[in-house]
Structure formats: structure tokens, C-alpha cells
Amino acid sequence: MKTRLRGFDYVNMVVLVLVSVICIYPLWNILAVSLSDGIYAAASKVYLIPKGLNVETYKYVLHNPRLGVSQGLWNSFAYTVVGTLVAVILTFLTAYPLSKKRLVGRKTIMLIFVFTFVFEAGIIPNFIVYKSLGLVNSFWVMIIPNAINTFLLIIMRSFLDALPEELEESAYIDGANDLQTMWKIYFPLARPAIATVCVFYSVAIWNQYLVPAIYLQKQSLKPITVVLYNLIVSGSKDGTSLESIKVHGVQLLPQNLQAAAIFLSVAPILIVYPFAQKYFTKGMLIGSVKG
């Protein structure tokens, strides 16, 4: 049976197409500039299709330690993998007991989480606390403060709340204890919610700029976001300006190098997101409606 489209649907389609073009064009243009010869980029002749197609820009950016792009990508990858793993485990372990009505004081505990979500301490108190804990200039400053996000905790708890209590009762009748019930029954069923919070945590950690800019002064610890900022503002990770160079007959200008670094910084998220998208919508919606 064919669905008949109304005028409102056509308007929606036009608006969505326009929004998609506005969102995609800047990234596509950056990709085209990064793959073009610098002569065409300098003349502002590159829009959608690369001119003088080559990959020398990417080879130069990835193999030049002065730019720090490879080190920044590796640091961001390490922060994202370890941070997401720690955050998902702690979020699930916190959300599971909070979803049980028999937990004494669960509303008070949840209120404390929400309070910290609404009222933040601020940069100076956080800096004093992090420094006293030895987190400044430490790998763990990118992991521990991001360990539990209250918004994602609410999503996970709502999902677990929606699962029937009879599952737990059946597990107890079969002789399972609390840990076995959580790990063998609720954890597999919570995969859509886990995938959802994984996407949120990984994107948030990968894109994080303020925390590493303030608390990570060592060059060897800086993620790609900070490296990218230095490349665009000052030209390189050590503050020296980018210069035009010629590699294998291809002219590379600062805008080529900056475009390649920008695209490399967003490419991992663009690759991972489609694989998690099928769980993403389901995880966001399940638990929001109770029958």
C-alpha cells in the first residue's frame, strides 16, 4: 500500500535537503581542498571537486612530527577507547541498582546526581581538586571526570526501568544471585542503551577541547582537538608558522595542511557512527514510553 504524500511532507523534504547540504558542504569542501594542489587552493578554485588530485598532503601531515597530528590522533584514540569503556561500565553499574525500587534512598541518590548535573563547580574549584588528586598533566584527567554523565545515566536507568520485573523474579527462582541476574540477563538486554551511551561518550571524549587545553600542558599528552587548534591559530604545535612546501611536484600550502588535519580529526567519528546508528534511535526511544 502506497503512502500518499501531503504538502507538509514535501516541505519537510525540501527543508531537510537544504539542511543536509548546509551541513555536508563545509566538510566536503575541506576534503576537496586537502586533496587538491595548493596552486588551485590559493586561487580559490576548489569547491566540490579536488583539482590536481593527490594525497601528498595527508602523507606530509601524518609523517611530520613537528605538526603533532599523528601523536594527537593516537592520544585521542587512547582517551576515547579507555574513557568510553570506563564510562559505560560505571554508568551501567550505577544505573542498574538505581532502577530497582527496592533500593533504599534511590530517589535521594538520583537527586544528588541531578544536582551535580545542574550546578557545576566551575573551572577554578575543579582545577584545585584535580591538582590535589594528581590529575593535572595526567592521562586520567581525560578519563575520571567523564566517568559518569548524569544525562546518560538517566537514559540507561530509564531503559532498565522499562524491562519487566518478572525477569528478575524468574532468575531468582532459577537460583541466580544479584550479580548473575545483572550480568547474564539485564546486561545483554541493555545492548541498545549501551550502544547509545557508547556513541555519546565516545563523541564527547573525542571532541573534548576545554579539559585538555586547561589540564594537559605536556605536548605528548595533547589530543587532536588541541593540536588542531594550534595548527589553525599558530601554525604548528610549537607555535611556529606553517610554510608552503613542494613535495613530489605538488605545492602544499598552509590551507591544504590545515584542511587535511581537520578532516583527519573528524574521520574516525564519521566511520564509527553509522555502525552504531541502528542501536542509537532504539536506545533513545525505549524506556521513554511506559505501557
Buried (B, 14 or more C-beta within 10 A) or exposed (E): EEEEEEEEEEEEEEEEEEEEEEEEEEBBBBBBBBBBBBEBBBEEEBEEEBBBEBEBBBBBBBEBEEBBBBBBBEBBBBBBEBBBBBBBEBBBEBBBBBBBEEEEEBEEBBEEBBEEEEEEEEEEEBBEEBEEEEBBBBBBBBBBBBBBBBEBBBBBBBBBBBBEEEEBEEBEEEEBEEEEBBEEBBBEEBEBBBBBBBBBBBBBBBBBEEBBBBBBEEBEBBBBBBBBBBBEEEBBBEEEEBEEBEEEEBBBBBBBBBBBBBBBBBEBBEEBEEEBEEBBEBBBEBBEEEE
